[in-house]
C-alpha cells in the first residue's frame, strides 16, 4: 500500500527461508510482519509490526495510520482469531477493532469467516472492508466508524 503522499510503501511479508504454517498446534510458525520503506533501493524496509495472515493493509488519508486484516492463534480457545487492526504508521499503538474466533485450521468449516481488503474513507472517519468466507468465496461489504463502532454490512441493490 502506498501512503497518500506517495513517499512510503507498507507491505506484509515473511522473512526469507521461513515457510508459514499457521496452525493452533504451532503458533510460533507465524513469521510475517508489516514493513515500511520509502521504496528506494537505498533504504532498507523497516519492520514495524508482526502480522499473521495475508496482511491486507491500507494507509489512512493523512498517512498517520494503517489498517490491516490479521489472523492469530487463540491458544485459550484452541482456535484461529481473525481481526481488523489499526495502528499508527510507525507500528505503535495497535488496536483491534473487530475480531471473529473460528475453529482450528484442522476443523475449519464453510462457516468460518475472515476479513479482507480494509480501507479508509476519503475523510478517514469510516473504514470499509470485506467480511466473509474464503473457502466459499462469499463476502459482504461492511462499513464501521474508524474506532470500530457501528459495524454493519452495506446493502447492495440487486
Secondary structure, 3 states (H helix, E strand, C coil): CECCCCCCEEEEEECCCCCCCCECCEHHHCCEEEEEECCCCCCCCEEEEECCCCCCEEECCCCCEEEEEEEEEECCCCEEEEEEEEEECCCCCCEEEEEEEEECHHHCCCCCCEEEEEEECCCCCEEEEEEEECCCCEEEEEEEECCCCCCEECCCCC
